[in-house]
Amino acid sequence: MTYVKTQLKREITIPAIVTIHYFEYMKDFAFKGESHDFWEFLYVDKGNILVRAADDFAESGAVFADAAQGAGRKGGRFQTV
């Protein structure tokens, strides 16, 4: 059998990682928020999350992620999960 290689494009480059955490929160967990100068990426392995930033606190601007989905937030903005 012949295997065919697929060349990938570098869509993003991540030069450093600040930290990696794994948490299992209770269903009623709510985080009051924080701000930092780096991007934050969240991956949901079970359940779902609602992520909001200071400039999109309206429900229409929030990011909702279900299991097997993720969300990213730009640094320098106050955000809640």
N, C-alpha and C positions, 0 to 999 in steps of 0.2 A: 504494500500500500504506500502511495506517495502522499506526503504531508505538504500542504501549501502554507507558507508563512504569510501572515497579514501584518503589514507594516503599520505601526501605530503612530498617531500624531501626538505631540506633547501639547495638550490643551492648557494645562496649568503646570506650574513648577512650585513645589513646596520645599524651600531651602532649609527650614528648621521646624521642629515641633516643640512647643512650650511644655505641654504635658498631655498625658492620656489618662483618662479616668473611666471606670465602668461603675455604674450605679444602678440599683434596682429600687425605684421609688414606689411609695404607696400610691394608690389611685388618686388620693386627694392632695398630693404634693403640689405646692406652689412656692416658687422662688421669688423673693421680692425684687431681685435684680442686681446687676453689677455693670461696670464698664471697665474695659481694658483696651490696650492699643494693638491687639492682634485679632485675627479672624478666629472664629469659633465654629467648629463643625460638630453637629450632633447626629448620631445614628440611633434609630429606634429599633430595637430588636423585638420588643413586646409592647403591646398597648399603643398609645399615641401621645403626642405632645403638641402644645400650642406655644410658639415662640414669637415674642413681640419685641420690637425695638422702640426707643423713645419717639421716633418720628412716624411710627405706624401702629400706634396703640389701638386704632380702630380695628374691629374684627376683620374688615375687608383687607387690611394691609398686613395682617399677621400671617405667619407660616404655620400650617397644620401638617404634621407628619404622622403617618401610621406606621405600623411594624414593617420592617424591611425598607424604610425610606429614611431620608436624612434631611437636614436643614443646615444652612450656613449663615453666619452673621458677620458682617464687616466690623472690624475693631473701631474703637473710638465712639461707640454709641451705647447708651444705657439700654439694657435688654433684660427681659424676664423669660422664664420658662414655666 
